[in-house]
Amino acid sequence: MEETTTPVCSAKGCRQAASYAVVWNNPKIHTPEREKIWMACEEHREWLAHFLKARGFLRRVDDL
């Protein structure tokens, strides 16, 4: 039997289902091809993307 799991938002304390992948990279510690992903629900997508963009880490936001 195959088990399916729903991705959960990465925002602190949020347990909502994620609808977006917020893709980022910290160029000071990651190689250019490395991509880190935070999951985001509708409510936290903009906040997480803004947090990363302000630091120069945001690559893109993808729909799941």
Stockholm file with secondary structure:
# STOCKHOLM 1.0

chainA/1-64         MEETTTPVCSAKGCRQAASYAVVWNNPKIHTPEREKIWMACEEHREWLAHFLKARGFLRRVDDL
#=GR chainA/1-64 SS CCCCCCCBCCSTTCCSBCCEEEEECCTTTSCTTCCEEEEECTTTHHHHHHHHHHTTCEEEEEEC
#=GC SS_cons        CCCCCCCBCCSTTCCSBCCEEEEECCTTTSCTTCCEEEEECTTTHHHHHHHHHHTTCEEEEEEC
//
